[in-house]
Amino acid sequence: MQTVYFLVQQMMYFSIPLLIVALGAMFSERSGVINVGLEGTMIIGAFSSILFINMFQDKLPGQPILLIAIIIAALSGILISLLHAFASINMKADQIISGTAINMFAPAFAIYVARMIRTVQQIPFINQFRIKKVPVFGDIPYIGDMFFKNAYITTYIGFAILLVSWVVLYKTKFGLQLRSCGEHPQAADSVGINVYKMRYIGVAISGALGGIGGLVFVIPTSTNFNATVAGYGFLALAVLIFGQWKPFRIMFAAFFFGLMKTIASAYSGIPFLAAVEIPSEIYKMIPYIATLIVLAFTSRNSQAPKAEGIPYDKGSR
């Protein structure tokens, strides 16, 4: 059972950032705007929030500073995503190129600013955020050992974002309007919905969750930020497609890819895998091979929003 507990705990570290970022991409694409700039958004969010933690970790306790850092990550993610929104919605630029530009800009910006401030590009921080045991819940048999010991508050925030996303998307007027803009913007416009506004909001939500996802990825897996999130933004796009742009399917997809990433990164802590003499490079390839295989078999049946990636011109019908 200890191996199972270890696997689940490690899987949460990798799955939750994928879940958060993919849910953000879902809002953007449901509004009709493709956002391939998730990698860059994650980097900007992680950079700004980790820099804040680095500067104030001696003045503030663990959980409060982490919560403030999450807000900073969300705001910085929104700012960078608005550039993508302006290019895609107002300028009607190619959305793939716009997102790629953000992916190219973000690491260069993070490295440049980090070197200006610290002379080196790495930003270290003290990991004081691990919750050894959640009171009451940590005593629940089996469940407590899996989810409420050696955990991070970001795990619970990730599940909260999942539930809120489902409610917003399917149980609110806003969610209906957002989905209509991604399916048939002309029809939405004809009943008084401001398509441009809804798409801006969708991209902004994507930026906020992308920024948070960058921080959530770095916190459990490292003690310094080096201007990279290891391709997680692109992996989140695979999770979005595999999850068919639906919140709970995205959750299961995130768990699947998180498990693959866990095997790749923590195989030495799994007895039966550690006993097999397989080169570490093979394990590191597992998440990306799994991505290719899954997309090869599922992408042809994908049901993406019909108007995603298509610039909306209010004067056309």
C-alpha positions as CSV (number, residue, x, y, z in Angstrom):
1,M,0.0,0.0,0.0
2,Q,2.9,2.4,0.6
3,T,3.8,2.2,-3.1
4,V,0.2,3.1,-4.0
5,Y,0.2,6.0,-1.6
6,F,3.5,7.2,-3.0
7,L,2.2,6.9,-6.6
8,V,-1.0,8.9,-5.9
9,Q,0.8,11.6,-4.0
10,Q,3.4,12.0,-6.8
11,M,0.6,11.9,-9.4
12,M,-1.1,14.8,-7.8
13,Y,2.0,16.9,-8.1
14,F,2.1,16.4,-11.8
15,S,-1.7,16.1,-12.6
16,I,-3.0,19.2,-10.8
17,P,-1.0,21.8,-12.9
18,L,-2.1,19.9,-16.0
19,L,-5.7,20.0,-14.9
20,I,-5.6,23.8,-14.1
21,V,-3.9,24.8,-17.3
22,A,-6.1,22.6,-19.5
23,L,-9.2,24.0,-17.9
24,G,-7.9,27.5,-18.7
25,A,-7.4,26.5,-22.3
26,M,-10.9,25.1,-22.3
27,F,-12.4,28.5,-21.5
28,S,-10.4,30.1,-24.3
29,E,-11.2,27.6,-26.9
30,R,-14.9,27.4,-25.9
31,S,-15.0,31.1,-26.6
32,G,-13.5,30.5,-30.0
33,V,-9.8,31.5,-29.5
34,I,-7.1,28.8,-29.7
35,N,-4.4,29.5,-27.1
36,V,-1.2,27.6,-27.8
37,G,0.6,30.2,-25.7
38,L,0.0,28.2,-22.5
39,E,3.7,27.3,-22.1
40,G,4.7,31.0,-22.2
41,T,1.8,31.9,-19.9
42,M,2.9,29.3,-17.4
43,I,6.4,30.6,-17.5
44,I,5.3,34.2,-16.9
45,G,3.0,33.2,-14.0
46,A,5.7,31.0,-12.4
47,F,8.4,33.7,-12.8
48,S,6.4,36.5,-11.3
49,S,5.1,34.5,-8.4
50,I,8.4,32.7,-7.6
51,L,10.2,36.0,-7.7
52,F,7.7,37.3,-5.2
53,I,8.2,34.3,-2.9
54,N,12.0,34.7,-3.2
55,M,11.7,38.3,-2.1
56,F,9.3,37.9,0.8
57,Q,9.8,34.3,2.0
58,D,11.7,35.6,5.1
59,K,8.9,38.0,6.0
60,L,5.7,35.9,5.5
61,P,4.8,32.4,6.6
62,G,4.3,29.5,4.2
63,Q,0.6,29.3,3.3
64,P,-0.2,33.0,3.2
65,I,2.7,33.8,0.9
66,L,1.7,30.9,-1.3
67,L,-1.9,32.3,-1.6
68,I,-0.6,35.7,-2.4
69,A,1.8,34.2,-5.0
70,I,-1.2,32.4,-6.6
71,I,-3.0,35.8,-7.1
72,I,0.2,37.3,-8.5
73,A,0.6,34.4,-10.9
74,A,-3.0,34.8,-12.1
75,L,-2.7,38.5,-12.7
76,S,0.5,38.1,-14.6
77,G,-1.0,35.3,-16.7
78,I,-4.0,37.6,-17.5
79,L,-1.6,40.4,-18.6
80,I,0.3,38.2,-21.0
81,S,-2.8,36.5,-22.3
82,L,-4.4,39.9,-23.1
83,L,-1.7,40.4,-25.7
84,H,-2.8,37.2,-27.4
85,A,-6.4,38.3,-27.1
86,F,-5.7,41.6,-28.7
87,A,-3.8,40.1,-31.6
88,S,-6.4,37.3,-32.1
89,I,-9.6,39.2,-31.6
90,N,-8.9,42.8,-32.6
91,M,-6.1,42.4,-35.1
92,K,-7.5,39.1,-36.4
93,A,-4.0,37.6,-36.4
94,D,-3.2,34.0,-36.9
95,Q,-3.9,32.6,-33.4
96,I,-1.2,29.9,-33.7
97,I,1.4,32.4,-34.5
98,S,0.3,34.8,-31.8
99,G,0.5,32.0,-29.2
100,T,3.8,30.8,-30.5
101,A,5.2,34.4,-30.1
102,I,4.2,34.3,-26.4
103,N,6.0,31.0,-26.0
104,M,9.1,32.5,-27.5
105,F,8.9,35.7,-25.6
106,A,8.2,34.4,-22.1
107,P,11.4,32.4,-21.3
108,A,13.6,35.1,-22.8
109,F,11.8,37.8,-20.7
110,A,12.1,35.6,-17.6
111,I,15.8,35.0,-18.1
112,Y,16.6,38.6,-18.9
113,V,14.8,40.1,-15.9
114,A,16.1,37.4,-13.5
115,R,19.7,38.2,-14.6
116,M,19.0,41.9,-14.3
117,I,17.8,41.4,-10.7
118,R,20.0,38.5,-9.5
119,T,22.8,38.2,-12.1
120,V,21.8,34.6,-12.6
121,Q,18.7,33.2,-14.2
122,Q,17.7,30.8,-11.5
123,I,15.4,32.0,-8.8
124,P,15.6,29.9,-5.6
125,F,13.0,29.6,-3.0
126,I,12.4,27.6,0.2
127,N,9.7,25.0,0.0
128,Q,7.8,25.7,3.2
129,F,4.4,24.9,1.6
130,R,4.1,21.1,2.1
131,I,1.3,20.1,4.5
132,K,2.5,17.1,6.5
133,K,-1.0,16.2,7.6
134,V,-4.4,17.8,7.2
135,P,-6.2,17.8,10.5
136,V,-9.1,15.3,10.7
137,F,-9.0,14.4,7.0
138,G,-5.6,13.0,7.4
139,D,-6.9,10.4,9.8
140,I,-9.4,8.9,7.3
141,P,-8.3,5.4,6.4
142,Y,-6.6,5.0,3.0
143,I,-8.0,8.3,1.6
144,G,-6.2,10.3,4.3
145,D,-2.8,8.8,3.4
146,M,-3.4,9.4,-0.3
147,F,-4.7,12.9,-0.4
148,F,-4.3,14.6,3.0
149,K,-0.7,13.8,3.9
150,N,2.4,15.3,2.4
151,A,0.1,17.5,0.3
152,Y,0.0,21.0,-1.0
153,I,-2.9,23.5,-0.7
154,T,-2.6,23.8,-4.5
155,T,-4.0,20.3,-4.9
156,Y,-7.3,21.3,-3.2
157,I,-7.4,24.6,-5.2
158,G,-7.1,22.6,-8.4
159,F,-10.1,20.5,-7.5
160,A,-12.0,23.6,-6.5
161,I,-11.2,25.2,-9.9
162,L,-12.5,22.0,-11.6
163,L,-15.9,22.2,-9.8
164,V,-16.2,26.0,-10.3
165,S,-15.4,25.5,-14.0
166,W,-18.1,22.9,-14.5
167,V,-20.7,25.0,-12.8
168,V,-19.7,28.2,-14.7
169,L,-19.6,26.4,-18.0
170,Y,-22.9,24.4,-17.8
171,K,-25.0,26.0,-15.1
172,T,-24.7,29.7,-15.7
173,K,-25.9,32.2,-18.3
174,F,-22.3,33.3,-18.8
175,G,-21.2,29.7,-19.6
176,L,-24.0,29.4,-22.2
177,Q,-23.0,32.6,-23.8
178,L,-19.3,31.7,-23.9
179,R,-20.0,28.3,-25.5
180,S,-22.3,29.9,-28.1
181,C,-19.4,32.3,-29.1
182,G,-17.2,29.2,-29.8
183,E,-19.9,27.3,-31.7
184,H,-21.7,30.0,-33.7
185,P,-20.6,33.6,-33.0
186,Q,-22.9,35.1,-35.7
187,A,-25.9,33.5,-34.0
188,A,-24.7,34.7,-30.6
189,D,-24.2,38.2,-31.9
190,S,-27.7,38.2,-33.4
191,V,-29.2,37.8,-29.9
192,G,-27.2,40.6,-28.4
193,I,-24.1,38.8,-27.1
194,N,-20.9,40.7,-27.4
195,V,-18.7,38.1,-29.0
196,Y,-15.5,40.2,-28.7
197,K,-16.1,40.7,-25.0
198,M,-16.8,37.1,-24.3
199,R,-13.7,36.0,-26.2
200,Y,-11.6,38.5,-24.2
201,I,-13.0,37.0,-21.0
202,G,-12.3,33.5,-22.2
203,V,-8.7,34.2,-23.0
204,A,-8.3,36.2,-19.7
205,I,-9.5,33.2,-17.7
206,S,-7.1,31.0,-19.7
207,G,-4.3,33.3,-18.8
208,A,-5.2,33.4,-15.1
209,L,-5.4,29.6,-14.9
210,G,-2.3,29.2,-17.0
211,G,-0.3,31.5,-14.7
212,I,-1.5,29.6,-11.6
213,G,-0.7,26.4,-13.3
214,G,2.9,27.5,-13.8
215,L,3.3,28.2,-10.1
216,V,1.5,25.0,-9.1
217,F,3.9,23.0,-11.3
218,V,7.1,24.5,-9.9
219,I,6.2,24.5,-6.1
220,P,6.1,20.7,-5.5
221,T,8.8,19.7,-8.0
222,S,11.7,22.0,-7.4
223,T,13.3,24.6,-5.1
224,N,14.2,27.0,-7.9
225,F,12.8,28.4,-11.1
226,N,14.9,28.3,-14.3
227,A,12.6,29.9,-16.9
228,T,11.0,26.6,-17.9
229,V,8.0,24.4,-17.2
230,A,9.2,21.4,-19.0
231,G,6.8,21.5,-21.9
232,Y,3.7,21.3,-19.6
233,G,1.9,24.0,-21.6
234,F,2.0,21.7,-24.7
235,L,1.1,18.7,-22.6
236,A,-1.9,20.6,-21.3
237,L,-3.2,21.1,-24.9
238,A,-3.0,17.3,-25.3
239,V,-5.0,16.9,-22.1
240,L,-7.6,19.4,-23.4
241,I,-8.0,17.5,-26.7
242,F,-8.0,14.1,-25.0
243,G,-10.6,15.5,-22.5
244,Q,-12.8,16.7,-25.4
245,W,-13.1,20.2,-24.0
246,K,-15.2,18.9,-21.1
247,P,-14.1,19.6,-17.4
248,F,-14.4,16.1,-15.9
249,R,-13.0,14.4,-19.0
250,I,-10.1,16.8,-18.8
251,M,-9.6,15.7,-15.1
252,F,-9.3,12.0,-16.1
253,A,-7.0,12.9,-18.9
254,A,-4.8,15.0,-16.5
255,F,-4.7,12.0,-14.1
256,F,-3.6,9.7,-17.0
257,F,-0.8,12.0,-18.2
258,G,0.1,12.8,-14.6
259,L,0.6,9.1,-13.9
260,M,2.8,8.8,-17.0
261,K,4.9,11.7,-15.8
262,T,5.1,10.1,-12.3
263,I,6.4,6.9,-13.8
264,A,9.0,8.9,-15.8
265,S,10.2,11.0,-12.9
266,A,9.8,8.8,-9.8
267,Y,10.3,5.2,-11.2
268,S,13.2,4.7,-8.8
269,G,10.7,4.9,-5.9
270,I,8.5,2.2,-7.3
271,P,10.1,-1.2,-6.3
272,F,9.1,-3.3,-9.3
273,L,10.2,-0.6,-11.8
274,A,13.4,0.1,-10.0
275,A,14.2,-3.6,-10.2
276,V,13.9,-3.6,-14.0
277,E,17.1,-2.6,-15.7
278,I,15.7,-0.1,-18.1
279,P,17.7,3.1,-19.0
280,S,16.3,6.3,-17.4
281,E,16.0,7.9,-20.8
282,I,13.3,5.4,-21.7
283,Y,11.2,6.4,-18.7
284,K,11.6,10.0,-19.4
285,M,10.2,9.4,-22.9
286,I,7.0,7.8,-21.6
287,P,4.8,10.9,-21.2
288,Y,5.5,12.1,-24.7
289,I,5.2,8.7,-26.3
290,A,1.8,8.3,-24.5
291,T,0.8,11.7,-25.8
292,L,1.5,10.8,-29.4
293,I,-0.3,7.4,-29.1
294,V,-3.4,8.9,-27.3
295,L,-3.7,11.7,-29.8
296,A,-3.2,9.4,-32.8
297,F,-6.2,7.3,-31.7
298,T,-8.5,10.1,-30.3
299,S,-7.9,13.3,-32.3
300,R,-9.9,12.1,-35.3
301,N,-13.0,11.9,-33.1
302,S,-12.4,15.2,-31.4
303,Q,-15.4,17.5,-31.1
304,A,-13.7,20.9,-30.9
305,P,-15.8,24.1,-30.8
306,K,-16.8,24.7,-34.4
307,A,-15.7,28.3,-34.5
308,E,-12.4,28.0,-32.6
309,G,-9.5,29.6,-34.4
310,I,-11.7,31.5,-36.7
311,P,-11.5,35.3,-36.3
312,Y,-14.9,36.9,-35.9
313,D,-15.9,39.8,-38.1
314,K,-19.0,41.6,-36.8
315,G,-19.9,42.8,-40.2
316,S,-19.9,39.3,-41.8
317,R,-22.7,36.8,-41.8
